[in-house]
Amino acid sequence: MKFIKSIFIIILIITIVGLLFRGWFYRHLVTYKPVGFRTNYSATDKKLTDYIDTNTNEQTAPDIKQLVELSLSITSRQLNFTANKNDIDPNKLITSKTAHCVGYASFFATTCNYLLKRYNMADRWIAKPQIGQLYFLKINIHKYFNSAFFKDHDFVTIENKKTGEIFAVDPTVNDYLRIDFITYTNDKQSRRKNSSR
């Protein structure tokens, strides 16, 4: 009985530590590498712009990380994940509300760029939806899946146009695990951006 109690306590401690530090573990175990870009949509539908505005009325002069986290929150509240084929244009997602990783990244990038304009930061920052692949401990996990659905995974980079500083987020992972910033590397530019907080 004492042995079972000890095992239970160890499992409980590991679970609590895993939950509390899931972002840190994720950023140190998983790396995103870009393999292409997606279309960057503008917010043109009035329902979309009204939805974003309604969810940002109390914000005053956020910094870039606060603006990114606000955009993640708005995206998470609006979308529900589905593996089915669906819209990827945020101007349609405001009505359909279901998306896979492409739609999540697209909706987040559009929301973020809209807020960058609203808070006069668009001359310095831009959000770009990216097609990427995930590496777990430097091993590409996509080669272990036969499904076309898992051949890649979309995420978003937020880049400073003047300094080249980059933050990266995965809106789909954020929706399920509440992990904000992710580890991003671009081998072509030989730079690594780990935007953990």
Secondary structure, DSSP 8 states (H G I E B T S, - for coil): -HHHHHHHHHHHHHHHHHHHTHHHHHHHHEEEEEEEE--------HHHHHHHHHTTTT--S--HHHHHHHHHHHHHHH-EE-SS-----HHHHHHH-EE-HHHHHHHHHHHHHHHHHHTT-TTTEEEEEEEEEEEETTEEGGGG--SGGGS-EEEEEEEETTT--EEEE-HHHHHHH---B-EEEEGGGTEEEE---
